[in-house]
Amino acid sequence: MSKLDDMIKRLCPDGVEFMKLGEVCLKTNKVKWSETSSDFKYIDLTSVDRKTHSIKDCDIINKDNAPSRAQQVVHTDDVIFGTTRPTLMRICNITRKHDGQICSTGFCVIRPNKMIVLPHFLYHILLTDMYARFVKNHQKGANYPSISDKDIFRFEIPLPPLEIQAEIVRILDKFTQLEAELDCRKRQYEFYRDQLLNFDKLTPPKGVM
């Protein structure tokens, strides 16, 4: 029996409880532009890489040039999910690099209560096919589909004890690391393949055999 199986048998003999996302999350806050003169990194929908689920380049904004959708303050361990064209699955875990920065209202900011659910456990849940199906079934609008924060917070998630959550995160993070390494190796292979199989520089000058 695996370590995880043993933990589940020991800590969840009667099964795992499910709770709505809104029941295990904390309130978020919005920036008060009238009370700050600071510059912020702005996380727009296009800032989140759909493949790596990480934040790419961000514009720098302040109260003088901030777009109207630049309203939500994010903090380390928040999970953000793009609610516009939601089946594109723009999901990202906020790291320290973007703590205290601003994201678009095109995201649902999910701030887990760490006494109940681990941030990275929640992040992995939102990457599941189960959540993707929920989003597809609850999005509205044909030409410009979206899903409301209210509907997102109705999504029910499994809540094993924190000890089990941590073990699941450890396992899934290990697979994520391996996937990233494989992708890196693939890109290295493609680069060197193209270099090694590029014989243009070895082609003799015209007329020379």
Kinemage of the C-alpha trace (Angstrom):
@kinemage 1
@onewidth
@group {chain A} dominant
@subgroup {mainchain}
@vectorlist {calphas} color= white
{ca met a 1} P 0.000 0.000 0.000
{ca ser a 2} L 1.371 3.423 -0.893
{ca lys a 3} L 2.025 6.114 1.685
{ca leu a 4} L -0.939 8.115 0.413
{ca asp a 5} L -3.284 5.124 0.544
{ca asp a 6} L -2.190 4.468 4.098
{ca met a 7} L -2.780 8.116 5.080
{ca ile a 8} L -6.250 8.111 3.542
{ca lys a 9} L -7.159 4.873 5.307
{ca arg a 10} L -5.889 6.244 8.613
{ca leu a 11} L -7.120 9.841 8.422
{ca cys a 12} L -10.237 9.511 6.246
{ca pro a 13} L -11.825 6.190 7.204
{ca asp a 14} L -15.281 7.527 6.389
{ca gly a 15} L -14.379 9.294 3.131
{ca val a 16} L -13.517 12.878 2.237
{ca glu a 17} L -15.754 15.886 2.809
{ca phe a 18} L -16.631 18.212 -0.078
{ca met a 19} L -17.170 21.950 0.391
{ca lys a 20} L -17.975 24.837 -1.911
{ca leu a 21} L -14.990 26.905 -2.926
{ca gly a 22} L -16.548 30.009 -1.415
{ca glu a 23} L -16.682 28.297 1.970
{ca val a 24} L -12.932 27.757 2.146
{ca cys a 25} L -11.726 31.109 0.824
{ca leu a 26} L -11.050 34.520 2.352
{ca lys a 27} L -12.231 37.917 1.158
{ca thr a 28} L -10.004 39.773 -1.267
{ca asn a 29} L -9.446 43.499 -1.598
{ca lys a 30} L -9.301 46.174 -4.254
{ca val a 31} L -6.730 48.889 -4.752
{ca lys a 32} L -7.629 52.425 -3.640
{ca trp a 33} L -6.071 54.447 -6.405
{ca ser a 34} L -6.897 57.735 -4.691
{ca glu a 35} L -4.748 56.725 -1.719
{ca thr a 36} L -1.597 55.537 -3.456
{ca ser a 37} L 1.096 56.978 -5.683
{ca ser a 38} L 2.967 53.694 -6.100
{ca asp a 39} L 3.725 51.824 -9.293
{ca phe a 40} L 2.408 48.289 -9.678
{ca lys a 41} L 2.856 45.360 -12.003
{ca tyr a 42} L -0.406 44.790 -13.852
{ca ile a 43} L -1.486 41.206 -14.461
{ca asp a 44} L -3.815 41.211 -17.453
{ca leu a 45} L -5.443 38.154 -19.017
{ca thr a 46} L -2.677 37.946 -21.599
{ca ser a 47} L -0.054 37.971 -18.822
{ca val a 48} L -0.810 34.380 -17.831
{ca asp a 49} L 0.858 31.680 -19.896
{ca arg a 50} L -1.742 28.975 -20.518
{ca lys a 51} L 0.865 26.235 -20.865
{ca thr a 52} L 3.111 26.943 -17.877
{ca his a 53} L 0.409 28.616 -15.759
{ca ser a 54} L 2.853 31.334 -14.831
{ca ile a 55} L 2.912 35.105 -15.240
{ca lys a 56} L 4.821 36.516 -18.181
{ca asp a 57} L 5.545 40.188 -18.846
{ca cys a 58} L 3.466 42.765 -16.998
{ca asp a 59} L 2.931 46.437 -17.723
{ca ile a 60} L 3.809 48.925 -15.006
{ca ile a 61} L 0.856 51.053 -13.977
{ca asn a 62} L -0.036 53.744 -11.478
{ca lys a 63} L -3.089 55.832 -10.682
{ca asp a 64} L -2.476 58.034 -13.730
{ca asn a 65} L -2.423 55.324 -16.390
{ca ala a 66} L -4.184 52.326 -14.823
{ca pro a 67} L -6.872 50.803 -17.070
{ca ser a 68} L -10.352 50.606 -15.600
{ca arg a 69} L -10.055 46.841 -15.059
{ca ala a 70} L -6.910 47.193 -12.932
{ca gln a 71} L -8.635 46.875 -9.576
{ca gln a 72} L -7.768 43.709 -7.683
{ca val a 73} L -4.841 43.340 -5.275
{ca val a 74} L -3.233 39.899 -5.273
{ca his a 75} L -1.042 38.306 -2.633
{ca thr a 76} L 1.305 35.344 -2.389
{ca asp a 77} L -0.581 32.026 -2.585
{ca asp a 78} L -3.686 33.518 -4.205
{ca val a 79} L -4.909 31.562 -7.206
{ca ile a 80} L -6.256 33.581 -10.114
{ca phe a 81} L -8.536 32.250 -12.829
{ca gly a 82} L -9.498 34.056 -16.035
{ca thr a 83} L -13.286 34.384 -16.179
{ca thr a 84} L -13.397 35.732 -19.734
{ca arg a 85} L -13.297 32.870 -22.257
{ca pro a 86} L -12.842 30.626 -19.224
{ca thr a 87} L -12.346 27.375 -21.123
{ca leu a 88} L -8.915 28.734 -22.088
{ca met a 89} L -8.080 27.871 -18.451
{ca arg a 90} L -5.875 30.817 -17.549
{ca ile a 91} L -4.889 29.672 -14.073
{ca cys a 92} L -1.967 30.896 -12.028
{ca asn a 93} L -0.631 30.608 -8.491
{ca ile a 94} L 0.610 34.006 -7.261
{ca thr a 95} L 4.205 33.864 -6.019
{ca arg a 96} L 6.175 36.325 -3.895
{ca lys a 97} L 7.357 38.050 -7.055
{ca his a 98} L 3.847 39.423 -7.587
{ca asp a 99} L 2.768 39.857 -3.977
{ca gly a 100} L 0.803 43.076 -3.556
{ca gln a 101} L 0.477 43.689 -7.295
{ca ile a 102} L -2.684 44.365 -9.309
{ca cys a 103} L -4.675 42.046 -11.540
{ca ser a 104} L -7.535 42.598 -13.941
{ca thr a 105} L -11.162 42.173 -12.950
{ca gly a 106} L -11.115 39.614 -15.759
{ca phe a 107} L -9.730 37.254 -13.126
{ca cys a 108} L -11.451 35.658 -10.186
{ca val a 109} L -9.046 36.021 -7.258
{ca ile a 110} L -9.259 32.946 -5.039
{ca arg a 111} L -7.628 33.398 -1.626
{ca pro a 112} L -7.621 30.062 0.218
{ca asn a 113} L -8.057 29.856 3.957
{ca lys a 114} L -4.831 28.001 4.758
{ca met a 115} L -6.349 26.540 7.906
{ca ile a 116} L -8.632 24.517 5.632
{ca val a 117} L -7.032 24.176 2.231
{ca leu a 118} L -3.432 24.441 1.050
{ca pro a 119} L -2.947 26.971 -1.779
{ca his a 120} L -1.140 24.564 -4.076
{ca phe a 121} L -3.642 21.812 -3.404
{ca leu a 122} L -6.362 24.198 -4.553
{ca tyr a 123} L -4.268 25.182 -7.568
{ca his a 124} L -3.968 21.560 -8.654
{ca ile a 125} L -7.716 21.009 -8.216
{ca leu a 126} L -8.438 23.894 -10.570
{ca leu a 127} L -6.288 22.207 -13.211
{ca thr a 128} L -8.435 19.065 -13.216
{ca asp a 129} L -10.830 17.964 -15.939
{ca met a 130} L -13.523 18.033 -13.255
{ca tyr a 131} L -13.132 21.790 -12.851
{ca ala a 132} L -12.798 22.332 -16.614
{ca arg a 133} L -16.151 20.568 -17.145
{ca phe a 134} L -17.729 22.688 -14.420
{ca val a 135} L -16.499 25.861 -16.110
{ca lys a 136} L -17.744 24.738 -19.519
{ca asn a 137} L -21.177 23.934 -18.111
{ca his a 138} L -21.516 27.240 -16.241
{ca gln a 139} L -20.092 29.756 -18.708
{ca lys a 140} L -22.591 32.107 -20.324
{ca gly a 141} L -22.614 33.900 -23.646
{ca ala a 142} L -21.937 32.515 -27.096
{ca asn a 143} L -19.723 35.124 -28.761
{ca tyr a 144} L -17.922 36.297 -25.633
{ca pro a 145} L -18.357 33.558 -23.019
{ca ser a 146} L -17.614 34.221 -19.361
{ca ile a 147} L -18.260 32.779 -15.950
{ca ser a 148} L -19.107 34.769 -12.842
{ca asp a 149} L -17.103 34.708 -9.636
{ca lys a 150} L -20.315 33.691 -7.912
{ca asp a 151} L -20.563 30.539 -10.004
{ca ile a 152} L -16.875 29.721 -9.500
{ca phe a 153} L -17.269 29.865 -5.743
{ca arg a 154} L -20.070 27.294 -6.017
{ca phe a 155} L -17.644 24.678 -7.303
{ca glu a 156} L -17.281 21.870 -4.765
{ca ile a 157} L -13.815 20.609 -3.916
{ca pro a 158} L -12.640 17.597 -1.887
{ca leu a 159} L -11.116 18.506 1.468
{ca pro a 160} L -8.973 15.770 2.957
{ca pro a 161} L -6.919 16.668 6.049
{ca leu a 162} L -4.031 19.084 5.471
{ca glu a 163} L -1.523 16.261 5.918
{ca ile a 164} L -3.034 14.426 2.966
{ca gln a 165} L -3.295 17.605 0.924
{ca ala a 166} L 0.433 18.196 1.466
{ca glu a 167} L 1.304 14.669 0.305
{ca ile a 168} L -0.843 15.057 -2.836
{ca val a 169} L 0.828 18.386 -3.586
{ca arg a 170} L 4.262 16.814 -3.142
{ca ile a 171} L 3.422 14.070 -5.642
{ca leu a 172} L 1.851 16.381 -8.218
{ca asp a 173} L 4.598 19.003 -7.932
{ca lys a 174} L 7.145 16.259 -8.623
{ca phe a 175} L 5.314 15.306 -11.811
{ca thr a 176} L 5.067 18.981 -12.795
{ca gln a 177} L 8.830 19.339 -12.350
{ca leu a 178} L 9.475 16.271 -14.479
{ca glu a 179} L 7.169 17.619 -17.178
{ca ala a 180} L 9.035 20.946 -17.182
{ca glu a 181} L 12.368 19.131 -17.434
{ca leu a 182} L 11.106 17.045 -20.339
{ca asp a 183} L 9.869 20.160 -22.105
{ca cys a 184} L 13.253 21.799 -21.571
{ca arg a 185} L 15.034 18.729 -22.956
{ca lys a 186} L 12.696 18.701 -25.941
{ca arg a 187} L 13.514 22.334 -26.724
{ca gln a 188} L 17.240 21.657 -26.322
{ca tyr a 189} L 16.953 18.702 -28.689
{ca glu a 190} L 15.115 20.788 -31.285
{ca phe a 191} L 17.734 23.545 -31.081
{ca tyr a 192} L 20.713 21.206 -31.446
{ca arg a 193} L 18.916 19.110 -34.055
{ca asp a 194} L 18.433 22.191 -36.214
{ca gln a 195} L 22.041 23.249 -35.657
{ca leu a 196} L 23.553 19.851 -36.329
{ca leu a 197} L 21.433 19.152 -39.374
{ca asn a 198} L 21.980 22.557 -40.922
{ca phe a 199} L 24.550 21.783 -43.623
{ca asp a 200} L 24.293 25.091 -45.436
{ca lys a 201} L 27.664 26.236 -44.108
{ca leu a 202} L 29.187 22.967 -45.308
{ca thr a 203} L 27.868 23.282 -48.827
{ca pro a 204} L 30.846 23.806 -51.120
{ca pro a 205} L 30.914 26.967 -53.194
{ca lys a 206} L 29.214 26.837 -56.544
{ca gly a 207} L 31.290 24.896 -59.030
{ca val a 208} L 33.318 23.103 -56.342
{ca met a 209} L 32.703 19.360 -55.896
